[in-house]
Amino acid sequence: MKKYVIINTSELSSVDYSLVEQDSENTVRRSLDGSLALVSFFGNTPSFLNGKTEYNKEGINNIITSTDWELEVE
């Protein structure tokens, strides 16, 4: 099951991008104010995300469809 975690953008430099779906700091989805970022992964939680709140698809959709998050460009 795919899991999602919201982190502070100040933490993006500590993300091991080989363990998440995103390729780099440039490909993460960010909140409109730029303070938060969304990373996703499958399987075991990467150690740098331990202690963070994990969301399923439904839970994260409720958050990222709010006015605090930018629309995803397709």
SESELO-497637 format. One record per residue: residue in three letters; x, y, z of N, C-alpha, C in turn; residue number from 1. Coordinates in nm, 2 decimals, decimal comma. Example, Ala and Ser with C-alpha at 12.3 -4.5 7.8 and 13.67 -1.06 7.14 Angstrom:
2
NODE_ALA_1,32_-0,57_0,78_1,23_-0,45_0,78_1,32_-0,33_0,78_1 .
NODE_SER_1,28_-0,22_0,71_1,37_-0,11_0,71_1,29_0,00_0,79_2 .
This chain:
74
NODE_MET_0,08_-0,12_0,00_0,00_0,00_0,00_0,09_0,12_0,00_1 .
NODE_LYS_0,05_0,22_-0,08_0,13_0,34_-0,09_0,09_0,43_0,03_2 .
NODE_LYS_0,20_0,49_0,09_0,18_0,57_0,21_0,24_0,71_0,17_3 .
NODE_TYR_0,18_0,81_0,24_0,22_0,95_0,22_0,26_1,01_0,35_4 .
NODE_VAL_0,35_1,10_0,35_0,40_1,18_0,47_0,42_1,32_0,43_5 .
NODE_ILE_0,37_1,41_0,52_0,40_1,55_0,50_0,51_1,59_0,59_6 .
NODE_ILE_0,61_1,66_0,53_0,73_1,71_0,60_0,75_1,85_0,58_7 .
NODE_ASN_0,83_1,92_0,67_0,86_2,06_0,65_0,96_2,06_0,53_8 .
NODE_THR_0,95_2,17_0,45_1,04_2,18_0,33_1,19_2,19_0,38_9 .
NODE_SER_1,21_2,23_0,50_1,35_2,24_0,55_1,41_2,10_0,57_10 .
NODE_GLU_1,33_1,99_0,57_1,37_1,86_0,58_1,40_1,79_0,45_11 .
NODE_LEU_1,37_1,86_0,34_1,39_1,79_0,21_1,53_1,75_0,18_12 .
NODE_SER_1,63_1,82_0,23_1,77_1,78_0,21_1,81_1,65_0,28_13 .
NODE_SER_1,73_1,61_0,38_1,76_1,48_0,45_1,68_1,36_0,39_14 .
NODE_VAL_1,60_1,38_0,28_1,53_1,28_0,22_1,62_1,19_0,13_15 .
NODE_ASP_1,61_1,06_0,15_1,68_0,97_0,06_1,59_0,94_-0,06_16 .
NODE_TYR_1,61_1,00_-0,17_1,52_1,00_-0,28_1,51_0,86_-0,35_17 .
NODE_SER_1,61_0,77_-0,31_1,60_0,64_-0,37_1,50_0,55_-0,29_18 .
NODE_LEU_1,44_0,60_-0,18_1,35_0,53_-0,10_1,21_0,58_-0,11_19 .
NODE_VAL_1,19_0,69_-0,19_1,05_0,75_-0,20_1,03_0,76_-0,35_20 .
NODE_GLU_0,90_0,79_-0,39_0,86_0,80_-0,53_0,92_0,92_-0,60_21 .
NODE_GLN_0,94_1,03_-0,52_0,99_1,15_-0,58_1,14_1,14_-0,62_22 .
NODE_ASP_1,18_1,21_-0,72_1,32_1,20_-0,77_1,41_1,30_-0,70_23 .
NODE_SER_1,36_1,41_-0,65_1,45_1,52_-0,59_1,36_1,62_-0,52_24 .
NODE_GLU_1,42_1,72_-0,46_1,35_1,83_-0,40_1,26_1,90_-0,50_25 .
NODE_ASN_1,29_1,89_-0,63_1,22_1,96_-0,73_1,09_1,89_-0,77_26 .
NODE_THR_1,08_1,77_-0,74_0,96_1,69_-0,78_0,86_1,67_-0,67_27 .
NODE_VAL_0,88_1,72_-0,55_0,78_1,70_-0,44_0,67_1,80_-0,46_28 .
NODE_ARG_0,56_1,76_-0,41_0,44_1,85_-0,41_0,45_1,94_-0,28_29 .
NODE_ARG_0,43_2,07_-0,30_0,45_2,16_-0,18_0,32_2,23_-0,15_30 .
NODE_SER_0,31_2,27_-0,03_0,19_2,36_0,01_0,21_2,49_-0,06_31 .
NODE_LEU_0,10_2,57_-0,07_0,10_2,70_-0,13_0,20_2,80_-0,07_32 .
NODE_ASP_0,22_2,79_0,06_0,31_2,88_0,13_0,45_2,83_0,12_33 .
NODE_GLY_0,47_2,71_0,07_0,61_2,65_0,05_0,67_2,60_0,18_34 .
NODE_SER_0,59_2,59_0,29_0,65_2,54_0,41_0,64_2,39_0,43_35 .
NODE_LEU_0,55_2,32_0,35_0,53_2,18_0,37_0,55_2,11_0,23_36 .
NODE_ALA_0,60_1,98_0,24_0,61_1,90_0,12_0,56_1,76_0,14_37 .
NODE_LEU_0,52_1,70_0,04_0,46_1,57_0,04_0,55_1,46_-0,02_38 .
NODE_VAL_0,58_1,36_0,05_0,66_1,25_-0,01_0,57_1,12_0,00_39 .
NODE_SER_0,60_1,03_-0,09_0,52_0,90_-0,08_0,62_0,78_-0,11_40 .
NODE_PHE_0,57_0,67_-0,06_0,66_0,55_-0,07_0,57_0,42_-0,05_41 .
NODE_PHE_0,63_0,31_-0,09_0,56_0,18_-0,07_0,65_0,10_0,02_42 .
NODE_GLY_0,58_0,01_0,10_0,65_-0,08_0,19_0,69_-0,02_0,32_43 .
NODE_ASN_0,81_-0,06_0,37_0,85_-0,01_0,50_0,88_0,14_0,50_44 .
NODE_THR_0,86_0,20_0,62_0,88_0,34_0,63_1,03_0,37_0,63_45 .
NODE_PRO_1,08_0,45_0,55_1,22_0,49_0,55_1,25_0,56_0,69_46 .
NODE_SER_1,37_0,53_0,74_1,41_0,57_0,87_1,40_0,73_0,89_47 .
NODE_PHE_1,43_0,80_0,78_1,42_0,95_0,80_1,28_1,00_0,81_48 .
NODE_LEU_1,18_0,91_0,79_1,04_0,95_0,81_0,98_0,89_0,94_49 .
NODE_ASN_1,06_0,81_1,02_1,01_0,75_1,14_0,96_0,86_1,23_50 .
NODE_GLY_0,84_0,84_1,29_0,78_0,93_1,39_0,69_1,04_1,32_51 .
NODE_LYS_0,69_1,03_1,19_0,60_1,13_1,11_0,46_1,06_1,09_52 .
NODE_THR_0,36_1,14_1,08_0,23_1,09_1,05_0,22_1,03_0,91_53 .
NODE_GLU_0,17_0,91_0,90_0,15_0,85_0,77_0,01_0,85_0,73_54 .
NODE_TYR_-0,02_0,88_0,60_-0,16_0,88_0,55_-0,18_0,78_0,44_55 .
NODE_ASN_-0,30_0,73_0,43_-0,34_0,65_0,31_-0,39_0,75_0,20_56 .
NODE_LYS_-0,43_0,70_0,09_-0,47_0,79_-0,02_-0,59_0,88_0,02_57 .
NODE_GLU_-0,69_0,82_0,08_-0,80_0,90_0,12_-0,77_1,01_0,22_58 .
NODE_GLY_-0,69_0,97_0,32_-0,65_1,07_0,42_-0,57_1,19_0,36_59 .
NODE_ILE_-0,47_1,16_0,27_-0,39_1,26_0,21_-0,47_1,35_0,11_60 .
NODE_ASN_-0,57_1,28_0,04_-0,65_1,36_-0,05_-0,73_1,47_0,02_61 .
NODE_ASN_-0,78_1,43_0,14_-0,85_1,53_0,22_-0,77_1,65_0,25_62 .
NODE_ILE_-0,64_1,63_0,27_-0,55_1,74_0,31_-0,51_1,82_0,18_63 .
NODE_ILE_-0,46_1,75_0,08_-0,40_1,82_-0,03_-0,51_1,89_-0,13_64 .
NODE_THR_-0,63_1,86_-0,11_-0,74_1,92_-0,18_-0,79_2,05_-0,11_65 .
NODE_SER_-0,72_2,08_0,00_-0,76_2,20_0,07_-0,69_2,32_0,01_66 .
NODE_THR_-0,73_2,44_0,05_-0,68_2,56_-0,01_-0,53_2,59_0,03_67 .
NODE_ASP_-0,48_2,51_0,12_-0,34_2,53_0,16_-0,24_2,46_0,07_68 .
NODE_TRP_-0,28_2,38_-0,03_-0,20_2,31_-0,12_-0,22_2,35_-0,26_69 .
NODE_GLU_-0,11_2,35_-0,34_-0,12_2,39_-0,48_-0,18_2,27_-0,56_70 .
NODE_LEU_-0,24_2,31_-0,67_-0,30_2,21_-0,75_-0,18_2,13_-0,83_71 .
NODE_GLU_-0,20_2,01_-0,85_-0,10_1,93_-0,92_-0,11_1,95_-1,07_72 .
NODE_VAL_0,00_1,98_-1,13_0,01_2,01_-1,27_0,03_1,87_-1,34_73 .
NODE_GLU_-0,05_1,85_-1,44_-0,04_1,72_-1,51_0,00_1,75_-1,66_74 .
